[in-house]
Amino acid sequence: MKKEDNISQRWIFIIGCYNSGTTLLERILRQHPSIAGLPDEGQFLTDALLEPRAVSLPRLWAEKENLFRFLPDQENAKGIQVKQDWTALLDKPDAPFAVEKSPTNSARTLWLQHHFNSPYFIHIVRNGYVVALGIHDKVLKSFGTMPDLLPKAANQWRRSLEVVLEDAPKLDHFLEIRYEDLASDPVGVTNQIFNFLGLPELPPETLRQKYLIHGSSAQIENKNAARLTQLTQKQAEIIEERAGKLLENYGYYRHNLWLGYAKTRIRAFGKLLHKFYVSCMRKTKSF
């Protein structure tokens, strides 16, 4: 059977803003034997879709949203081409599911639902301060300075969420998760995802491995704290000016940060105590 002939294949679209954990989640899901994956983000694997960097807006599609947000019945020829291009590159052609994770897909979920076979959408949300700073730093490092870069990065986080929240009620299969929950309870959150997909769960030990993300190899952990300690008062005010309402709605606003810090420290201390307990038990058994 040719790859493009597998018309019953169900697609899983991981959506969310840049720097929100979409790559980590995609790496996790691709470990499942029933889920195929692509060699790169789908937006880079077809000529049918415009890349934000092609219009001098790397990681900032919201600045020209009209170029990326399609209505369901628009661009039908592109929909056919995208599906053919992606299907031909899947690493497990006989797998019943395929996963894809282009951040720009947050702008066209209804279009994807129209052109793919009853797809699943998993929306991952991460702290807006962390995301905005991450976008700012990555754009600055790879593409150089840009006017009002941090405000644009904050606006990207805000619009990514607003567009998804607007379209979500019209999606047949939609699940929203938090990056912070995935980092603190990877087994519980991934089990929730596989239940959503109707697939068997992965063995818990599978999630203890190291994942290669953007050139760095590490186990699943919440990296927000390190970034938030670098947040200046001025940066926080800029981000809040653009995205304050959603920061508040999702519990990320600065007056809620102390709770996040406390939870992170408590979990870290709990892990340390557990290691100490295991070490003591081993020493006791050796006598």
GIKA-V353655 format. One record per residue. RES is the residue in one small letter. PHI is phi in whole degrees, -180 to 180 (* if undefined). OMEGA is omega in whole degrees, -180 to 180 (* if undefined). Layout:
res = <RES/RES>
phi = <PHI/PHI>
omega = <OMEGA/OMEGA>
This chain:
res = <m/k/k/e/d/n/i/s/q/r/w/i/f/i/i/g/c/y/n/s/g/t/t/l/l/e/r/i/l/r/q/h/p/s/i/a/g/l/p/d/e/g/q/f/l/t/d/a/l/l/e/p/r/a/v/s/l/p/r/l/w/a/e/k/e/n/l/f/r/f/l/p/d/q/e/n/a/k/g/i/q/v/k/q/d/w/t/a/l/l/d/k/p/d/a/p/f/a/v/e/k/s/p/t/n/s/a/r/t/l/w/l/q/h/h/f/n/s/p/y/f/i/h/i/v/r/n/g/y/v/v/a/l/g/i/h/d/k/v/l/k/s/f/g/t/m/p/d/l/l/p/k/a/a/n/q/w/r/r/s/l/e/v/v/l/e/d/a/p/k/l/d/h/f/l/e/i/r/y/e/d/l/a/s/d/p/v/g/v/t/n/q/i/f/n/f/l/g/l/p/e/l/p/p/e/t/l/r/q/k/y/l/i/h/g/s/s/a/q/i/e/n/k/n/a/a/r/l/t/q/l/t/q/k/q/a/e/i/i/e/e/r/a/g/k/l/l/e/n/y/g/y/y/r/h/n/l/w/l/g/y/a/k/t/r/i/r/a/f/g/k/l/l/h/k/f/y/v/s/c/m/r/k/t/k/s/f>
phi = <*/-75/-57/-71/-86/-82/-73/-86/-60/-99/-99/-114/-105/-86/-120/153/-72/-56/61/-109/103/-65/-66/-59/-64/-64/-61/-65/-65/-68/-71/-72/-63/-94/-121/-89/-141/-107/-73/-162/-60/-58/-62/-93/-114/-151/-87/-81/-115/-80/-96/-56/-68/-70/-116/60/-132/-59/62/-138/-62/-66/-70/-137/-56/-62/-79/-121/-96/-104/-80/-52/-96/-93/52/-63/-62/-66/-61/-65/-66/-59/-63/-66/-62/-71/-61/-66/-108/-66/-81/-130/-61/-97/-68/-74/-125/-137/-115/-142/-146/-98/-56/-66/-67/-60/-85/-139/-64/-67/-66/-64/-62/-69/-101/-114/-83/45/-73/-106/-121/-116/-99/-107/-117/-132/-44/-66/-64/-64/-64/-61/-64/-64/-61/-54/-70/-70/-65/-61/-71/-92/-127/91/-70/-150/-58/55/-64/-66/-59/-67/-66/-65/-64/-64/-61/-62/-68/-57/-71/-60/-65/-64/-65/-70/-89/-53/-62/-96/-91/-72/-134/-137/-137/-112/-129/-109/-57/-64/-70/-62/-71/-83/-141/-61/-67/-63/-72/-68/-63/-61/-67/-68/-66/-60/-85/75/-117/-62/-76/-82/-60/-54/-65/-60/-84/-91/-74/-90/-114/-88/-125/51/88/-115/-106/-160/-74/-65/-156/-81/-100/-66/-58/-61/-72/-68/-68/-93/-70/-90/-59/-65/-62/-61/-66/-64/-66/-67/-62/-90/-136/-57/-63/-73/-60/-68/-61/-92/77/-98/-59/-54/-70/-98/-66/-59/-66/-63/-61/-61/-62/-62/-66/-64/-64/-63/-66/-63/-64/-64/-64/-63/-61/-64/-63/-61/-64/-64/-64/-65/-66/-64/-68/-77/-86>
omega = <178/-179/-176/-180/-177/-174/-180/-179/179/-177/176/179/174/-177/-179/-180/173/176/-177/-179/-180/-180/178/-178/179/178/-180/-176/-178/176/-178/-178/-178/-177/177/-180/-179/-179/-180/174/-176/-179/179/-172/178/176/-175/-176/179/175/179/-179/178/176/176/178/-180/179/-175/-176/-178/179/174/-172/-177/179/-173/-177/-180/170/-174/-174/177/171/-178/180/178/179/178/-178/-180/-179/178/-179/-178/-178/-179/-175/-178/-177/177/-173/-179/179/-178/-180/175/-178/179/-175/172/-180/179/179/176/-178/-173/-179/-179/176/178/179/-179/-172/179/-172/177/-175/175/178/177/-177/179/-176/179/179/-175/176/-179/-179/-179/178/179/177/180/-175/-179/177/-180/-178/-173/-173/179/-175/-178/179/176/-175/-179/174/178/179/177/178/179/177/-178/-177/177/179/-177/-179/179/-179/177/-175/-173/-179/-179/-180/-177/-177/-176/177/177/177/177/173/-177/178/178/-179/-177/-178/-176/-180/-178/-178/179/174/176/-180/-178/173/176/-179/-176/-178/175/-179/175/175/-178/-178/178/-175/179/-179/175/180/178/-178/178/175/180/-179/-179/174/180/178/179/-178/-178/-172/-179/-180/-177/178/179/-177/178/178/-179/179/180/-179/178/-179/-179/178/-179/-169/-174/-177/-180/174/179/-177/-179/177/-178/-176/-170/-178/175/-174/-178/179/178/177/-178/180/180/-179/180/179/-180/179/178/178/180/178/180/178/179/179/179/179/179/180/178/180/179/-179/-176/179/*>
